[in-house]
Amino acid sequence: MENLIALLVAAPLVGAALLLCGGKRLDRTGHWIGTLFAAASFAVGVALFADMLGRSADHRALHQHLFSWIPVGGFRADVAFQLDQLSMTFVLLITGVGSLIHVYSIGYMEHDERRRRFFGYLNLFLAAMLLLVLADNYLLLYVGWEGVGLASYLLIGFWQHKPSAATAAKKAFLVNRVGDMGLSIAIMLMFTTFGTFAFGPVLASTGATSEGKLTAIGLMLLLAACGKSAQVPLQSWLGDAMEGPTPVSALIHAATMVTAGVYLITRSGAIFNAAPDAQTAVVAVGAVTLLFGAIVGCAKDDIKKALAGSTMSQIGYMILAAGLGPIGYAFAIMHLVTHGFFKAGLFLGAGSVMHGMNDEVDMRRYGGLRKYMPVTFITFGLGYLAIIGFPGLSGFFSKDKIIEAAFAKGGTEGWILGGAALLGAAITAFYMTRVMLMTFFGEERWRNAPTPSPDRPSVEPAAETGGEYTPPHPHESPKVMTLPMVVLAIGSVFAGGLFSLNEAFVKWLEPVTSFAHGHSPVSATTVTAATIAVLLLGVGVAWLMYGRRPVPSLAPRGSLLTRAARRDLLQDDFNHIVFVRGGGHLTTTLVQLDHTLVDGAVNGTAASMGGLSGLLRQLQSGFVRSYAVQMLGGAAVLVAATLLMRGV
């Protein structure tokens, strides 16, 4: 069966090559070709999964060596794959959810002239992400890591005729490059420390390595994870990435790119377990980001950007759990999988709403859509209940376990982390209820003429109406779009319960990630009760603000925190002041120092030599009488010196 592993990557890669190189002759069938190759990869993944289930827990890992990539002296880089319980989990999520997004895109991108190319990029994205999670060494993982960055750039900026989309793509690429430098440095440190970058030897040698080196490697891996998973301080690209088509948002925010950082930290668990300082940094980043993203999500009127803030927050939960070590690794991946179901469903639901609302994204121009889009309403609603942690649904089981694990950290740190996780749960319930109420309930605000808002200062009237605003005619999306939403909604309801049954998911991952029961000062029952209480609190506050009173078409000024949250808590302002403007000043200063010190020293030396040579040149006038006088003078000096020396 190990010979099938390469097919997981090869199928979407071949699909991408066909679609991107096949030309316009494939325009009519390109979307089916892309979907077929994605589904083929999923089918291979299911076959490998079934085979893996038939093996004992300690013999489920498979390896496939393809060829030696760079054998140079003591440096050896292989193209080899490793399929174990952790990578298999990602394979099923990537290919399964990815295939559903392909199907959805058939309808969503139906009228796009470049649909074939779009599906080629989707296939390329799947291939890069599968390479990332199947690699058996960090260098090959880095190839997939960079491939994901390239594909995300192409997909976010797919509608490149929009300046905002082109800018967002460049921003995502550049911010991720900062994190990519962390991964490249970590790989260099691994090779100089362990003599290899293969997972097995590196992770098995952590006990014999100094804590300082492991801390440095861990911090560089964390920097890489912050870039791909949009964690503080490299989170600024995520909201702007919503400029891409909605299926791209679902793919990036649910099953692929943003989960790469969680995979990297979990796969490198042995390094972080042996480097407590690096592990503490992971926990801190996760706790800060889960609150950061939740606060941003509360103030967004753009439905996709509200969900983007939610993604940032939920990935923060996963990073927090991964930073807890063996008591949290399994729960981080469990929440990652359940999040893949309900967040993909929410994004596809948002795309369905946009599809029926003339691509309108401002929730203040929605309202009362539940009766016009019943399937979208039900599937979106189930995703909403799952993400807020409604009892019995997927998010309840996975998020509740993370909160328990946070308290199990123990001491003051445990109380702080557990409190932050609970606060994040309350804010999640608030902003997701806000999205639900503003979109599907209340008056039908889309019937009114549009008015400017702080997030959208102007509205371009439809050209075909002669400049007059024409209200949209909301309608349900075609079945090719609603069917994937239904499948994802089913996963949003049942996946968490199945994973928690007899701790099935924990036992599945334990041979790879290890597992340890924490000793929490708070009982599981108390944590569950507190989680439900904060959930009801968040829902209640949102109902009082957006359910009992009409939603104004113009966003109110709001508090200082609200205005800051609308601007992503000033993250772009901070980056502009510190890095753009500060970098400009630093560059100007360095140029001046270069001119003054380096060039000044060189030019000064040259000028001194020129002046000295000018003086010496005057002694060589070319006149015989001058030379005679110099000779006479020299002779006189010699005679005088001789007489003086005799006198002494």
C-alpha positions in Angstrom: 0.0 0.0 0.0 2.9 2.4 0.6 3.4 2.6 -3.2 0.0 4.4 -3.4 1.2 7.3 -1.2 2.8 9.2 -4.1 -0.5 9.1 -5.9 -2.0 11.3 -3.3 0.3 14.1 -4.4 0.6 13.1 -8.1 -3.2 13.2 -8.8 -3.8 16.9 -8.2 -0.4 17.8 -9.5 -1.2 16.1 -12.8 -4.5 17.8 -12.8 -2.9 21.2 -12.3 -0.4 20.5 -15.1 -3.1 19.6 -17.6 -5.3 22.5 -16.7 -2.5 25.1 -16.7 -0.8 23.8 -19.8 -3.6 22.4 -21.8 -4.8 25.7 -23.2 -8.3 26.9 -24.2 -9.2 23.5 -25.6 -10.0 22.4 -22.0 -12.1 25.4 -21.1 -15.3 23.5 -21.4 -14.2 20.5 -19.3 -11.5 22.0 -17.1 -13.7 22.2 -14.0 -14.6 18.6 -14.3 -11.0 17.5 -14.8 -9.9 19.5 -11.7 -12.7 18.0 -9.6 -12.0 14.5 -10.9 -8.3 14.6 -9.9 -9.1 16.0 -6.5 -11.7 13.3 -5.9 -9.2 10.7 -7.1 -6.7 11.8 -4.5 -9.5 11.5 -1.9 -10.3 8.0 -3.1 -6.7 6.9 -2.7 -6.7 8.5 0.8 -9.8 6.5 1.8 -8.2 3.3 0.5 -5.0 3.9 2.5 -7.1 4.8 5.6 -9.0 1.6 5.3 -5.7 -0.3 5.1 -4.3 1.6 8.1 -7.3 0.7 10.2 -6.5 -3.0 9.6 -3.1 -2.7 11.1 -2.1 -2.5 14.8 -1.7 0.9 16.3 2.1 0.6 16.5 2.5 -0.6 12.9 0.4 1.9 11.0 3.1 4.2 9.7 4.1 3.7 6.0 7.1 5.0 4.2 7.8 5.5 0.5 11.2 6.5 -0.8 11.1 7.8 -4.3 14.6 9.0 -5.0 17.6 10.8 -3.6 17.2 14.5 -4.4 20.5 16.0 -3.3 23.2 13.5 -2.3 26.4 15.6 -1.8 29.0 14.3 0.7 27.4 14.2 4.2 24.4 16.2 2.9 21.6 14.0 1.7 18.1 15.1 0.8 15.5 12.5 -0.1 12.1 12.7 -1.8 10.3 10.3 0.6 6.9 10.2 2.1 5.7 9.3 5.6 2.1 8.3 6.1 1.1 7.9 9.8 -2.0 8.7 11.8 -1.2 12.4 11.9 -0.6 12.8 8.2 -3.5 10.6 7.4 -5.8 12.8 9.3 -4.7 15.8 7.2 -4.8 13.8 4.0 -8.5 13.0 4.5 -9.3 16.5 5.6 -7.4 18.2 2.7 -8.7 15.9 0.0 -12.2 15.5 1.4 -13.0 19.1 2.0 -10.9 20.1 -1.0 -13.0 17.9 -3.3 -16.2 19.4 -1.9 -14.9 22.9 -2.5 -14.1 21.9 -6.1 -17.7 20.7 -6.6 -19.0 24.0 -5.1 -16.7 26.0 -7.4 -18.3 24.4 -10.5 -21.4 26.5 -9.8 -19.8 29.5 -8.1 -17.3 30.1 -10.9 -19.7 29.1 -13.7 -19.6 32.5 -15.5 -15.9 33.2 -15.0 -13.9 33.2 -18.2 -10.8 31.9 -16.5 -12.5 29.0 -14.7 -10.1 26.4 -16.1 -7.1 28.2 -14.7 -8.9 28.6 -11.3 -9.3 24.9 -11.1 -5.7 24.4 -12.1 -4.7 26.6 -9.2 -7.0 24.7 -6.8 -5.3 21.4 -7.9 -1.9 23.0 -7.4 -2.9 24.1 -3.9 -4.0 20.6 -2.9 -0.8 19.0 -4.3 1.4 21.5 -2.4 -0.5 21.0 0.9 -0.4 17.2 0.5 3.3 17.3 -0.1 3.7 19.4 3.0 1.9 16.9 5.3 3.3 13.7 3.7 7.0 14.7 3.6 9.2 12.6 5.9 11.8 15.4 6.3 11.8 19.1 7.0 13.4 20.0 3.7 10.7 18.3 1.6 8.2 19.8 3.9 9.7 23.2 3.0 9.1 22.6 -0.7 5.4 22.0 0.0 5.4 25.0 2.4 6.6 27.2 -0.4 4.2 25.6 -2.9 1.3 26.5 -0.6 2.5 30.1 -0.5 2.8 30.3 -4.3 -0.7 28.8 -4.8 -2.3 31.1 -2.2 -0.7 34.1 -4.0 -2.2 32.9 -7.3 -5.7 32.2 -5.8 -6.0 35.3 -3.6 -5.1 37.5 -6.5 -7.1 35.5 -9.1 -9.3 38.5 -9.9 -6.2 40.5 -10.6 -8.1 43.1 -12.5 -9.1 44.4 -9.0 -6.3 46.4 -7.5 -7.4 45.3 -4.0 -7.0 41.6 -5.0 -3.6 42.2 -6.4 -2.5 44.1 -3.3 -3.9 41.4 -1.0 -2.0 38.7 -2.9 1.3 40.5 -2.6 0.6 41.2 1.1 -0.1 37.6 1.9 3.0 36.5 0.0 5.3 39.0 1.7 4.1 38.5 5.2 4.4 34.7 4.7 7.9 35.2 3.5 8.8 36.5 7.0 7.6 33.2 8.5 9.3 31.2 5.8 12.6 32.6 6.8 12.0 31.2 10.3 11.4 27.7 8.8 14.5 27.9 6.6 16.7 29.0 9.6 15.2 26.2 11.7 16.1 23.6 9.0 19.7 25.0 8.9 20.0 24.7 12.7 18.7 21.2 12.6 21.3 20.1 10.0 24.1 21.7 11.9 22.9 20.2 15.2 21.7 16.8 14.2 23.4 16.3 10.8 20.1 15.6 9.2 16.6 17.1 8.8 14.6 13.8 8.6 11.8 13.6 11.1 12.8 10.4 12.7 16.5 11.1 13.6 15.8 14.8 14.5 12.9 14.1 16.9 14.6 11.1 18.4 17.8 13.1 19.2 16.2 15.9 21.2 17.1 14.3 24.5 20.8 14.5 23.8 20.7 18.1 22.6 21.2 21.3 24.6 18.0 23.1 25.5 19.3 26.4 24.1 19.6 25.0 20.6 16.2 23.3 20.8 14.7 26.6 22.0 16.2 28.4 19.0 14.8 25.8 16.6 11.4 25.9 18.3 11.1 29.6 18.1 12.0 29.6 14.4 9.4 26.9 13.8 6.9 29.1 15.8 7.7 32.1 13.5 7.0 29.9 10.5 3.7 28.8 12.0 2.7 32.4 12.8 3.1 33.2 9.1 1.1 30.4 7.6 -1.5 30.2 10.3 -2.0 34.0 10.6 -1.0 34.2 14.3 0.1 37.4 16.0 2.3 39.1 14.9 2.1 37.8 11.3 -1.7 37.9 11.1 -2.3 41.0 9.0 -2.7 39.2 5.6 -5.7 37.1 6.6 -8.5 39.6 6.3 -7.2 41.0 3.0 -7.1 37.5 1.6 -10.9 37.7 1.4 -10.4 39.5 -1.9 -10.1 36.1 -3.5 -13.1 34.1 -4.7 -15.1 32.6 -1.8 -14.1 29.0 -2.5 -10.5 30.2 -2.0 -11.4 31.6 1.4 -13.0 28.2 2.3 -10.0 26.3 1.1 -7.4 28.6 2.8 -9.3 29.1 6.0 -10.7 25.7 6.7 -8.6 22.7 5.5 -5.3 23.8 4.1 -3.0 26.8 4.5 -3.9 28.1 7.9 -3.7 24.6 9.4 -0.1 24.2 8.2 1.3 25.9 11.3 -0.6 23.7 13.6 0.7 20.6 11.8 4.3 21.9 11.9 4.2 22.4 15.7 2.4 19.1 16.4 4.8 17.2 14.1 7.7 18.8 15.9 6.3 18.1 19.3 9.4 16.4 20.6 11.4 19.6 20.0 8.9 21.7 21.9 8.6 19.2 24.7 12.3 19.5 25.3 12.3 23.3 25.1 9.9 24.7 27.7 10.6 28.3 26.8 9.6 27.8 23.2 6.5 25.9 24.3 5.5 28.8 26.5 5.9 31.1 23.5 3.6 28.9 21.5 0.9 29.0 24.3 1.3 32.8 24.6 0.9 33.3 20.8 -2.2 31.1 20.7 -3.9 32.8 23.7 -3.3 36.3 22.4 -4.4 35.4 18.9 -7.6 33.7 19.9 -8.7 36.9 21.6 -7.3 39.2 18.9 -9.2 37.5 16.1 -12.4 37.3 18.1 -12.4 41.0 18.9 -11.7 41.8 15.2 -14.6 39.5 14.2 -17.0 41.5 16.4 -16.7 44.7 14.4 -16.7 43.6 10.8 -19.7 44.2 8.6 -18.2 42.3 5.7 -19.4 38.7 6.2 -16.2 37.2 4.8 -14.0 39.3 7.0 -16.0 38.5 10.0 -15.4 34.8 9.3 -11.7 35.6 8.7 -11.5 37.0 12.2 -13.2 33.9 13.4 -10.6 31.7 11.6 -7.8 33.6 13.2 -9.3 33.0 16.6 -10.1 29.3 16.1 -6.5 28.7 14.9 -5.4 30.5 18.0 -7.3 27.8 20.0 -5.4 25.1 18.1 -2.0 26.8 18.6 -2.8 27.2 22.3 -3.6 23.5 22.6 -0.5 22.5 20.7 1.6 24.6 23.1 0.3 22.6 26.0 2.3 19.6 24.9 1.0 16.0 25.2 -2.1 17.1 27.1 -3.2 19.2 24.1 -1.7 17.9 20.8 -4.6 15.5 20.1 -7.2 18.1 21.0 -5.5 20.7 18.7 -5.8 18.3 15.8 -9.3 17.3 16.7 -10.5 20.9 16.8 -8.6 21.4 13.5 -10.7 18.7 11.8 -14.0 19.8 13.2 -13.2 23.4 12.3 -12.5 22.2 8.8 -16.1 21.0 8.5 -17.9 24.0 10.0 -15.7 26.8 8.8 -15.7 25.5 5.2 -19.5 25.2 5.5 -19.7 28.8 6.8 -17.6 30.2 4.0 -19.5 28.3 1.4 -22.7 29.5 3.0 -21.4 33.1 2.8 -20.6 32.5 -0.8 -24.1 31.2 -1.4 -25.5 34.4 0.2 -23.3 36.5 -2.0 -24.3 34.5 -5.0 -28.0 35.4 -4.4 -27.3 39.0 -3.4 -25.3 40.3 -6.5 -22.0 39.7 -4.7 -22.9 42.0 -1.8 -20.7 41.3 1.2 -22.0 44.0 3.6 -24.3 42.4 6.2 -26.0 45.7 6.8 -27.5 45.2 3.4 -28.8 41.7 4.2 -31.6 40.7 6.6 -34.5 38.3 6.4 -32.8 36.0 3.9 -33.8 32.7 5.7 -37.0 32.4 3.7 -35.3 33.0 0.4 -32.4 30.7 1.0 -33.7 27.8 3.2 -30.9 25.4 2.5 -28.2 28.0 3.0 -29.9 29.1 6.2 -30.1 25.6 7.7 -26.5 24.6 6.7 -25.0 27.9 7.7 -27.0 27.7 11.0 -25.6 24.3 11.8 -22.1 25.6 11.2 -22.9 28.5 13.4 -24.1 26.3 16.2 -21.0 24.1 15.8 -18.5 27.0 16.0 -20.1 28.6 19.1 -19.9 25.2 20.9 -23.6 24.4 21.1 -23.9 21.1 23.2 -23.9 18.0 21.0 -22.3 19.5 17.9 -18.7 19.2 16.8 -17.3 22.4 18.1 -18.7 21.7 21.6 -16.6 18.5 21.9 -13.3 19.9 20.5 -13.3 23.3 22.0 -14.4 22.1 25.4 -11.5 19.7 25.5 -9.1 22.6 24.7 -10.5 24.7 27.5 -10.1 21.7 29.9 -6.5 21.2 28.8 -5.8 24.9 29.3 -6.9 24.7 32.9 -5.0 21.5 33.3 -1.8 23.4 32.7 -1.9 24.1 36.4 -1.0 27.1 38.6 -1.5 30.7 37.7 -0.7 30.0 34.0 -3.5 27.5 33.9 -6.0 29.9 35.2 -4.9 32.6 32.8 -5.0 30.3 29.8 -8.3 28.8 30.8 -9.8 32.2 31.4 -8.7 33.5 28.0 -10.2 30.4 26.3 -13.5 30.9 28.1 -13.5 34.6 27.2 -12.8 33.7 23.6 -15.7 31.3 23.7 -18.0 34.1 24.9 -16.9 36.5 22.2 -17.2 33.8 19.6 -20.8 33.3 20.5 -21.4 37.0 20.3 -19.9 37.7 16.9 -21.2 34.6 15.2 -24.7 35.3 16.6 -24.3 38.8 15.2 -23.5 37.4 11.8 -26.5 35.1 11.9 -28.9 37.8 13.0 -27.7 40.4 10.5 -27.8 38.0 7.6 -30.9 35.8 8.0 -33.2 37.6 10.5 -34.7 41.1 10.9 -36.0 43.4 8.2 -35.1 43.0 4.6 -32.6 45.9 4.5 -31.5 45.0 1.0 -34.7 46.5 -0.3 -33.5 50.0 0.7 -31.1 52.1 -1.3 -27.5 51.5 -0.2 -25.8 54.0 2.1 -22.1 54.5 2.8 -20.5 52.9 5.9 -17.0 53.2 7.4 -16.0 49.8 6.0 -17.5 50.6 2.6 -17.6 54.3 2.0 -19.1 54.2 -1.5 -21.3 51.9 -3.5 -21.0 51.7 -7.3 -24.5 51.5 -8.8 -25.1 48.9 -11.5 -24.0 50.2 -14.9 -26.9 48.5 -16.7 -29.5 50.5 -14.7 -28.2 53.9 -15.7 -26.6 54.6 -12.3 -29.7 53.7 -10.3 -29.6 51.3 -7.5 -31.5 48.0 -8.2 -32.3 45.8 -5.2 -31.0 42.2 -5.5 -33.4 39.3 -5.9 -32.1 36.8 -3.3 -32.5 33.2 -4.3 -31.2 29.8 -3.3 -28.0 28.5 -5.0 -28.0 25.6 -7.4 -27.6 22.1 -6.1 -24.0 21.8 -7.2 -23.3 24.5 -4.6 -25.8 23.4 -1.9 -24.8 19.7 -1.9 -21.3 20.3 -0.5 -22.8 22.6 2.1 -25.1 19.9 3.2 -22.2 17.4 3.5 -20.2 19.8 5.5 -23.1 20.6 7.8 -23.5 16.9 8.5 -19.8 16.8 9.5 -20.4 19.9 11.7 -23.0 18.1 13.6 -21.6 14.6 14.1 -17.8 14.6 13.7 -17.0 15.8 17.2 -19.3 13.3 18.9 -17.7 10.4 16.8 -14.2 11.6 17.7 -15.0 11.8 21.4 -16.7 8.4 21.6 -14.4 6.3 23.8 -11.7 8.9 23.2 -11.4 7.4 19.7 -9.5 10.4 18.2 -7.1 10.6 21.1 -6.3 6.9 20.8 -5.9 7.3 17.0 -3.2 10.0 17.3 -1.5 8.8 20.6 1.2 6.7 18.9 2.4 9.8 17.0 1.7 12.7 19.2 1.6 10.9 22.6 -1.0 11.8 25.2 -1.0 12.7 28.9 -4.0 13.4 31.2 -3.6 16.8 32.8 -4.4 17.5 36.5 -6.9 20.3 36.3 -8.0 22.2 39.4 -11.4 22.5 37.7 -13.5 19.5 37.0 -14.6 18.7 33.5 -18.3 19.2 34.5 -17.5 22.7 35.8 -15.6 23.6 32.6 -18.6 22.4 30.5 -21.0 24.3 32.6 -18.9 27.5 32.4 -18.5 27.0 28.6 -22.3 26.8 28.2 -22.8 29.8 30.5 -20.5 32.0 28.5 -22.0 30.8 25.3 -25.5 31.8 26.5 -24.0 35.1 27.6 -22.5 35.9 24.2 -25.7 34.9 22.4 -27.8 36.9 24.8 -25.8 40.1 24.3 -25.8 39.7 20.5 -29.6 39.3 20.6 -30.1 42.4 22.7 -27.9 44.4 20.3 -29.0 43.0 16.9 -32.1 40.9 17.5 -34.4 43.1 19.5 -33.7 46.4 17.6 -33.4 47.2 13.9 -29.9 47.1 12.4 -29.0 50.5 11.0 -27.9 50.6 7.4 -25.1 52.9 8.4 -22.7 51.6 11.0 -22.6 53.7 14.1 -19.4 55.4 15.2 -18.9 53.0 18.0 -16.5 53.0 20.9 -12.8 53.4 20.6 -12.3 49.6 20.7 -15.0 49.1 18.0 -13.3 51.6 15.7 -9.9 50.0 16.3 -11.4 46.5 15.7 -12.8 47.8 12.4 -9.2 48.6 11.4 -8.0 45.1 12.6 -6.9 46.5 16.0 -4.6 48.9 14.1 -2.3 46.0 12.9 -1.8 47.6 9.5 -1.2 51.0 11.1 1.4 49.4 13.3 3.1 47.6 10.4 3.1 50.8 8.4 4.6 52.9 11.1 7.1 50.4 12.4 8.1 48.5 9.3 7.2 50.6 6.3 7.9 54.1 7.6 10.4 52.9 10.1 12.1 50.7 7.5 12.2 53.8 5.2 13.9 55.9 7.9 16.3 53.1 8.7 17.2 52.7 5.0 17.7 56.5 4.7 19.9 56.5 7.8 22.0 53.6 6.5 22.4 55.3 3.1 23.6 58.5 4.8 26.0 56.5 7.0 27.3 54.7 3.9 27.9 58.0 2.2 29.4 59.7 5.2 31.5 56.9 6.7 32.2 54.2 4.1 32.2 56.4 1.0 33.7 59.3 3.1 36.6 57.2 4.2 37.2 55.9 0.7 36.8 59.2 -1.0 38.9 61.0 1.8 41.8 58.5 1.3 41.7 59.1 -2.4 41.6 62.9 -2.0 44.6 62.7 0.5 46.6 60.6 -1.9 45.7 63.0 -4.7 46.8 66.0 -2.7 50.1 64.3 -1.7 50.8 63.3 -5.2 50.2 66.9 -6.3 52.8 68.1 -3.8 55.3 65.5 -4.9 54.6 66.2 -8.5 55.8 69.8 -8.0 59.3 68.4 -7.3 59.4 66.9 -10.7 59.1 70.1 -12.8 61.3 69.0 -15.7 63.6 72.1 -15.5 67.4 71.4 -15.3 68.1 74.4 -13.2 65.6 73.2 -10.6 67.3 69.9 -10.4 70.7 71.6 -10.0 69.4 73.7 -7.2 67.9 70.6 -5.5 71.2 68.7 -5.9 73.2 71.7 -4.5 70.8 71.9 -1.6 71.0 68.2 -0.9 74.8 68.4 -1.0 74.8 71.3 1.4 72.5 69.3 3.8 74.8 66.3 3.6 78.0 68.5 4.3 76.3 70.2 7.2 75.1 66.9 8.7 78.6 65.4 8.4 80.2 68.4 10.2 77.6 68.2 12.9 78.2 64.5 13.5 82.0 65.0 13.7 81.4 67.8 16.3 79.3 65.5 18.4 
